[in-house]
Amino acid sequence: MPSRVRDWLATTSLRTRLTAWNALVVLLMTAATLLAARLAARATLYDDADAELFAGAREVVLAIQDLHPDLAAVVAEMQRKAESHAQRGWFLQLLTEDGVTVWKSRYCPDEVASYPPSRLDEEEVVVQVGPYRYVRLRMRREGESAFLVRVGTYTTGLDERLTGLMNSLLMVGAILCVVTPLVGYWLAVHATRPVAAILDAAERLSPTRLGDRLPLRGVRDELDQLSATINRLLDAVASHVERQEHFVADAAHELRGPLAALQSSLEVAIADRDRHRDDPERLADMLDVARHLGRVANDLLLLAEAGSGSGSVARGSVDMAAIVRQAAGMFGGVAEDRGVALSVEADGSVMATGNDSELRRVIGNLLDNAIRFTPPGGSVTVRVSVDAPRRAVLVEVSDTGRGIAPGHLPHVFDRFYKADTARTHTGPVRGGGLGLAICKSLVEASGGTIAMESRLGQGTRVFVTLRGLDRNAEPAPSAPPPGSPQAAAPRIAAGWATPTRP
């Protein structure tokens, strides 16, 4: 395709391009149809003419066979035959195998009369000599020389009939060439009208009107499927924006109380410096509030990084059994002080796909929740197993606490959600309502899933499913033992808060 045509098509509207392509296709199809019609009509006309000529030649041959050897009677019969078909433009010729003319009709052209015989071994032959066409039959009787009978006609009449037919078809083709662009443009307008409606609706979309959607015609065609797909995307965007708005509101609400308390304490301390100069309890409260604000800020930053998916955290093979055992060692003292039995069921090495520090934080948050909300005398169990058919690693954290009401279970992984009616935050370490949301984000970032089931008065079970690796695979470098100086920096970077004993 020439570059100018491509440039023109690239700058025109969809309707114009559809009209142009439709007209071009119709023109090509019309030209191909006219050519095929001409070839077919010509073949049909000439086949019919040949069949009539062969029929006349056979009549002459039969007459010659009946009248032979009376040559005068044969010539008279051929003369009569030629005169009876003169109005059809027929001519006849009788000649020997050597090409000597015995007789010819008065309308027989000299080009045909002098044309030498060919293909004498064939009984029937069709020959075209200029504008003349004739058929030739070979007649032989035993003991006698053979004769050749030629019966022909002018092809001018056939060509005129073919020309008349083609003129009629060309007129029809010309009408089609005029009507096709008009009809094509009407069809293009009708076909692109839904697209125009979609464009109009898309131009009216605004971030301030998240409830607007593209129109659906209900015909379930490709345009309806496109609109439905875009509407689903708009639903997801609206849901995401709504969650972000709620998240910002919840974060502001979560930060406002501690900031107000801290501000009030500072104002009181400044207003009466002498009285509160040596007030360690107030200073401890202020430090506790500051630490809580720091934890909330770190959690918000971690959630933002996990939700954006722009982080460059390396993920590989990790030993989940080792991570669970180290986490249990970290929280063992806290569980003992609270009177909660903490046990681990994990044999050997269980390799999974993920990031070491992220998965440590997940297990730490789950153990922290389970221990804090399990009354004295209860138990917390962590199980690590392998689901070989699914090539998955399963981590289950179960407790015998008070459980969670069914109405709260669908929301436990939401940000800042606190099921206060089922679990109260009366412990020494205040929670910001982000622990389970962080666990969900980190597990999903590793390609896994997390779920929870709970019953009031019986306890809670949290299930973490990760992609498993071969047990013999080389694990990622193990973390230093808990409590060592080398372990402090990674633990702080991962946001894994050190358990606080009451």
Secondary structure, 3 states (H helix, E strand, C coil): CCHHHHHHHHHCCHHHHHHHHHHHHHHHHHHHHHHHHHHHHHHHHHHHHHHHHHHHHHHHHHHHHHHCCCHHHHHHHHHHHHHHCHHHCEEEEEEECCCCEEEECCCCCHHHHCCCCCCCCCCEEEEEECCEEEEEEEECCCCCCCEEEEEEEECHHHHHHHHHHHHHHHHHHHHHHHHHHHHHHHHHHHHHHHHHHHHHHHHHCECCECCCCCCCCCCCCHHHHHHHHHHHHHHHHHHHHHHHHHHHHHHHHHHHHHHHHHHHHHHHHHHCCCCCCCCHHHHHHHHHHHHHHHHHHHHHHHHHHHHHCCCCCCCEEEEHHHHHHHHHHHHHHHHHHHCCEEEEECCCCCEEEECHHHHHHHHHHHHHHHHHCCCCCCEEEEEEEEECCCCEEEEEEEECCCCCCCCCHHHCCCCCCCCCCCCCCCCCCCCCCCHHHHHHHHHHHCCCEEEEEEECCCEEEEEEEEEECCCCCCCCCCCCCCCCHHHHHHHHHHCCCCCCCC
